[in-house]
Amino acid sequence: MPDDMNKLHPDLWLNDTDEGGKNMFEKEFLDAQLKRLGQNINYDYFKISSLKQGRKLVENFKTQKENDLTVVVYNFVDMISHAKTEMDVIKELASTDKSYRSLTQSWFKNSPLLEIIQQAAQLGFKLIITTDHGTINVKNPSKVIGDKNTSLNLRYKTGKSLTYEDKDVLAAKDPKSIHLPSINMSSSFIFAKGDLFFAYPNNYNHYVSYYRNTYQHGGVSLEEMIIPFAVLVPR
């Protein structure tokens, strides 16, 4: 849980008010977990964030046959959802959940990821596919007020002095009760319900029009919180 990671890895864990992303030390966290589990195995970790990186892994994937474990984090689908917020062409191509799935499927059929999966089957690998979170198309704003150190995510906020609509959020005034680290003594967390997203009163209309009908994550909808996984074994 996040509070465990904060205690075990204070040198790696970043809180929401710290500079840098939370996904910068995934390999180091994996190394530490395997050691805790007593797993002395041969493994590789790959994070794919570009077509070039995907192609390179496809070309060399046969070398993974010698490993006990190969971990591939493929970042593209998450990048589509973030691009929809900022690029008009993606907004046009993925204006609904149906079109968003269609765009993702079209990409997948022509991606190095499909080739990696096909090679894994040919090499006799057991393949486990999962994700770190889901996403939701946000439709309706909910006003929130916080100080300058309040976190930036549109679907959850953490900070010292949060003012919000009670009916719109799941609130955790004691973060430790849900295994989240407290940034300071008076920190609390709020999570948006349904298809809501948080908006500040300052420049409210511009903020709402910019983020409405974009894909976000961090709230408490089923789409974001239920994590599916599939185990595939070659025939």
C-alpha positions in Angstrom: 0.0 0.0 0.0 1.2 3.6 -0.5 1.9 4.2 3.2 4.0 1.0 3.2 6.0 2.1 0.2 6.5 5.5 1.8 8.0 3.8 4.9 10.0 1.1 3.1 11.4 3.4 0.3 11.6 7.0 1.6 14.4 7.6 -0.9 12.1 6.6 -3.8 8.6 7.5 -2.8 7.2 10.9 -4.0 4.2 12.5 -2.5 1.8 14.6 -4.6 3.4 17.9 -3.6 6.9 16.6 -4.5 8.5 17.4 -7.9 8.7 14.4 -10.3 6.3 11.6 -11.3 5.3 8.6 -9.3 6.3 6.2 -12.1 10.0 7.0 -12.2 11.2 4.1 -10.0 9.1 1.2 -11.1 12.2 -1.0 -11.7 13.7 -0.2 -8.3 10.4 -1.1 -6.6 10.3 -4.4 -8.6 13.9 -5.2 -7.6 13.0 -4.6 -3.9 9.8 -6.7 -4.0 11.6 -9.7 -5.6 14.2 -9.5 -2.8 11.5 -9.3 -0.1 9.9 -12.4 -1.7 13.2 -14.3 -1.8 13.1 -14.6 -5.5 16.6 -15.0 -6.9 15.6 -15.1 -10.6 16.8 -13.8 -14.0 14.5 -11.1 -15.2 14.3 -7.9 -17.3 12.1 -4.8 -17.1 11.1 -2.7 -20.1 9.1 0.5 -20.2 7.9 1.3 -23.7 6.9 5.0 -24.3 7.7 5.3 -28.0 7.4 3.4 -31.3 11.2 3.1 -31.5 11.4 1.5 -28.1 8.6 -1.0 -29.0 10.3 -1.9 -32.3 13.7 -2.5 -30.6 12.0 -4.9 -28.1 10.3 -6.8 -30.9 13.7 -7.2 -32.7 15.4 -8.6 -29.6 12.5 -10.4 -27.9 13.8 -13.9 -28.5 16.6 -13.2 -26.0 14.0 -13.2 -23.3 13.6 -17.0 -23.5 16.5 -17.3 -21.1 14.7 -15.3 -18.4 12.4 -16.5 -15.6 10.4 -13.2 -15.8 10.1 -10.4 -18.4 8.1 -7.3 -17.4 6.9 -4.9 -20.1 5.1 -1.7 -19.2 3.4 -0.3 -22.3 2.5 3.3 -21.9 0.6 4.1 -25.1 -3.0 3.8 -24.1 -2.5 6.1 -21.1 -0.8 8.6 -23.5 -3.9 8.6 -25.7 -6.1 9.6 -22.8 -3.8 12.4 -21.8 -3.5 13.5 -25.5 -7.3 13.8 -25.7 -7.1 16.6 -23.1 -4.6 18.6 -25.1 -4.9 17.7 -28.8 -8.0 18.7 -30.8 -7.5 15.9 -33.3 -7.6 13.2 -30.6 -10.7 14.9 -29.1 -12.4 14.4 -32.6 -11.2 10.8 -32.9 -12.1 9.8 -29.4 -15.2 11.8 -28.5 -17.1 8.9 -26.9 -16.2 5.7 -25.0 -17.0 3.7 -28.2 -14.7 5.8 -30.4 -12.0 5.8 -27.8 -12.0 1.9 -27.7 -12.1 1.8 -31.5 -9.0 4.1 -31.7 -7.2 2.0 -29.1 -8.1 -1.2 -31.0 -6.9 0.2 -34.3 -3.6 1.2 -32.7 -3.1 -2.2 -31.0 -3.6 -4.2 -34.3 -0.7 -2.3 -35.9 1.5 -2.0 -32.8 4.7 -3.6 -31.7 2.8 -4.8 -28.6 0.8 -7.2 -30.7 4.0 -8.6 -32.2 5.4 -9.0 -28.7 2.4 -11.0 -27.6 2.6 -13.2 -30.8 6.3 -13.8 -30.1 5.6 -14.7 -26.5 3.1 -17.3 -27.7 5.6 -18.8 -30.1 8.2 -18.9 -27.4 5.8 -20.8 -25.0 5.6 -18.0 -22.5 2.8 -17.8 -19.9 1.6 -14.2 -20.3 -0.1 -12.1 -17.6 -1.8 -8.9 -18.9 -3.0 -6.2 -16.4 -3.1 -2.5 -15.9 -2.3 0.0 -13.1 -5.6 1.8 -13.3 -8.6 2.5 -15.4 -10.0 5.8 -16.7 -13.3 7.6 -17.1 -14.8 10.2 -19.4 -15.5 13.2 -17.0 -18.6 15.2 -17.7 -19.5 17.4 -14.7 -17.5 19.9 -12.6 -17.4 20.0 -8.8 -16.0 23.1 -7.2 -13.1 22.7 -4.8 -11.0 25.3 -3.0 -7.5 24.6 -1.7 -4.2 26.4 -0.9 -1.3 26.6 -3.3 0.1 23.2 -2.2 -3.0 21.3 -3.1 -2.3 18.4 -5.6 -3.2 19.0 -9.2 -5.1 15.8 -10.2 -8.6 16.4 -11.5 -10.2 13.4 -9.8 -8.6 13.6 -6.4 -7.0 16.2 -4.2 -4.9 16.2 -1.1 -4.0 19.2 1.0 -4.4 21.0 4.3 -7.4 23.2 3.8 -9.8 21.7 1.3 -13.3 23.1 0.8 -15.6 21.0 -1.4 -19.2 19.7 -2.0 -19.7 16.8 0.5 -22.1 14.9 -1.8 -19.6 14.9 -4.7 -16.7 13.2 -2.9 -15.4 10.3 -0.9 -13.4 12.1 1.8 -10.6 10.6 3.9 -9.8 13.1 6.7 -7.4 10.5 8.2 -5.3 9.2 5.3 -3.8 6.5 7.4 -7.2 4.8 7.7 -7.0 4.0 4.0 -3.3 3.4 3.9 -2.2 6.7 2.3 0.7 8.7 3.6 0.0 12.0 5.3 2.1 14.9 3.8 1.6 16.8 7.0 -0.5 16.5 10.2 -3.6 18.1 8.8 -3.6 16.6 5.3 -6.7 15.0 4.0 -7.8 13.4 0.7 -10.9 13.8 -1.4 -11.9 11.5 -4.4 -14.4 12.5 -7.0 -17.5 10.3 -7.5 -19.2 9.3 -10.7 -18.1 11.3 -13.8 -17.2 14.5 -11.8 -14.0 16.4 -12.0 -12.7 19.1 -9.7 -12.5 22.7 -10.8 -11.3 25.8 -9.0 -13.6 28.9 -8.8 -10.9 31.0 -10.3 -11.3 31.0 -14.1 -14.0 28.4 -13.6 -15.7 28.5 -17.0 -12.5 28.2 -19.0 -11.3 25.3 -16.8 -14.6 23.5 -17.2 -14.8 23.8 -21.0 -11.2 22.7 -21.3 -11.5 19.5 -19.3 -15.1 18.4 -19.8 -15.4 15.2 -21.9 -11.7 14.3 -21.3 -10.4 11.0 -19.9 -9.1 11.2 -16.3 -8.2 8.9 -13.5 -7.8 9.1 -9.7 -11.5 9.0 -8.6 -13.6 6.2 -7.1 -15.6 5.0 -10.2 -15.6 1.3 -10.9 -13.8 1.9 -14.2 -10.8 3.4 -12.4 -10.7 1.1 -9.4 -11.4 -2.5 -10.6 -8.1 -3.8 -12.0 -8.6 -6.7 -14.5 -6.0 -9.2 -15.4 -5.8 -12.1 -17.9 -3.5 -15.1 -17.8 -2.8 -16.5 -21.3 -1.2 -19.8 -22.0 -0.1 -20.8 -25.6 -2.1 -23.6 -27.2 
